[in-house]
Amino acid sequence: MKTTAALDRISPSATLAMTTRVNELKAQGVDVIGLGAGEPDFDTPEYVQEAAIAAIRGGQTRYTNVDGTNALKEAIRAKFSRDNGLDYAINQISVNVGGKHTLFNALVATVQAGDEVIIPAPYWVSYPDIVQFAGGTPVFIAAGADQHYKIIPAQLDAAITPNTKWLILNSPSNPTGAAYSAAELKALGEVLERHPQVWIMADDMYEHIVYDGFEFATIAQVCPSLYERTLTVNGCSKAYSMTGWRIGFAGGAPWLIKAMAKLQSQSTSNPCSIAQAAAVAALNGDQSFLAGRNEAFRGRRDLVVSMLNQINGMTCPRPEGAFYVYPEFSGLIGKTTPKGQRIDTDEQMIGYFLDEAKVAAVHGAAFGLSPAMRISYATSEELLREACERIQTACAALR
Ligand SMILES: Cc1ncc(COP(=O)(O)O)c(C=O)c1O
């Protein structure tokens, strides 16, 4: 038996592969600092844990509606209205097994051979693979550190063709942390208004993780004329430290929500009933703990940005949100390690950091923009300081 052509078009997730590698090294007793994982190091808030335990004890352990309980859909409606000024009816809400599943359902339900999906680069690793799995063609727009990792309207206009089906807009971004202001979204929206065939997938997973008074905005809110053709995607994983619970959701056009439910009904069925009950508590509960967590993240961001910028040949922009930085290091390419290996790519650089500095990050090529790396700072300041010192020492040893 052979695997299918659709499967052969995709690769395993580079970020998950790095996490597996770090775990293997740790199991061998190697003192490696993992900065590769894309999840908060905080625990799920206690009030959410309690809601899950109550759900188990209360018998919420059976199948639910395929794409989410009414209680959770109501909590999501209230969240979209409260946080984003977006009104969705109950038949405009879909609940899925994590945000990745939300995106997968939407893309696989709508994209086929000949369709183009515009993906700004650097991008979250899964977008191109899901598009390719569906049979579509990813079209990349490069947005480097010089433009703060954000696309500009002229670039978007130039990338759109009659075959463009979707634009995926992720803000704040994984892997760069860059976030679009309301004005920047409005300017992109003006381009999209001229191209009615293009739908917009707003991936707002990091909405609640923003710093220095940055005001999060999402495109359907800023450009009401695009509401009908925007799928606004969000989830519980990052804001509520619920990566393992697997709850993602979206608001959008009723026909699309129905199509996603059809696909889900023949694959996963409903997301875990207990996780759904926990998500109701997370979304309806007191949100004030978010500010304290952001304060901790902001301190870590500032530490990492300043230590990486001390390295000759490396430039690390200071992002508006998420818990990643994306330093570029074109100034170090072509140098040689103490063992005599020439560093020509960011993948070789990440290999050098792992072997010699015992620090794990993910190479920029996995996110479509090189030479660079993604560092996740969702770990303690103590470990971050140690990791950045090791990277500084390793870079200083290059000749
Ligand atoms: C930008 C972005 N979108 C979606 C997801 C998917 O999140 P989940 O863990 O809920 O599937 C992630 C997770 O890393 C992400 O970074």
The ligand as an ORCA input file, in Angstrom:
! r2SCAN-3c Opt
* xyz 0 1
  C      -1.133     31.309     14.535
  C      -1.723     30.065     15.079
  N      -2.920     29.681     14.643
  C      -3.490     28.553     15.092
  C      -2.861     27.759     16.022
  C      -3.533     26.485     16.457
  O      -3.813     26.431     17.776
  P      -4.366     25.109     18.466
  O      -3.308     24.629     19.375
  O      -5.619     25.564     19.184
  O      -4.702     24.127     17.408
  C      -1.593     28.108     16.496
  C      -0.864     27.241     17.432
  O       0.327     27.226     17.531
  C      -1.019     29.297     16.010
  O       0.195     29.683     16.434
*
